[in-house]
């Protein structure tokens, strides 16, 4: 199998779809929780408890995408109800470092972003009221 490098600026490149999937807050949080547990597995219910605000459906969709992309391995115990376990693959573990850097950057700079938003919102409000 030949490995090709993607081209983000090519509208047909699947890199764009991949970035859409891995760039979500739920993906970042799921990868973080799974990385902290590595190499152990984490059950679905535990993942949901550890990711505040995620719905069961959104977590399921996120994990399905991560499994499909080969970033997460899924194991089902044939019990009633089934116990579903997840763990990062080696490829998924390689994603944790760049996502951690992005999470850290966001946490470090959120106050500055909030300030910029407030300034922009005030300027927009001021220009809107000046037009009336």
Protein Blocks (a to p, Z undefined) as FASTA:
>chain_A
ZZddddfklmklmklmmmmmmmpmklmmmmmmmmmmpcbdcdfklmmmmmghiafklmmm
mmmmmmmnopaccddddbddddddddddfklmmmmmmmmmmmmmmmmmmmmmmmmmmmmm
mmmmmmmmmmZZ
